[in-house]
Amino acid sequence: MRPKRNRGPRWNGLDLIMLLAVGGLILEHSLHLTPIGHKVILSVIVVVVYGLMGLLVKANTATLDTLDAEKCREQSRDPAIFGTQEFPTHTQARFREVMSFYRHEAPHK
């Protein structure tokens, strides 16, 4: 039995959803329907694509949460990123806000 590895999300599902959407649009374009028929077909394509995207996200929720947590941990550990002008800590951001108030400046967001 193979040990479970920390695998990333399965992005190949996005490729399949894209192919399905493009195929549906090409098929819809080639059909000779009334304008209402075209709108119905396009609506069905949109609902199916959003439904499949929701299923893909639901299937990869645990992996996506893990990626988010890992990124947050890396960012908080790396002093070159966390605590700089671009990514201030909460304390640094609050200090800037208070100091800009006393200097009568617009606060930096």
Buried (B, 14 or more C-beta within 10 A) or exposed (E): EEEEEEEEBEEEBEEEBEEBBEEBEEEBEEEEEEEEEBEEBEEEBEEBBEEBBEEBEEEBEEBEEBBEEEEEEEEEEEEEEBBEEEBBEEEBBEEBEEEEEEEEEEEEE
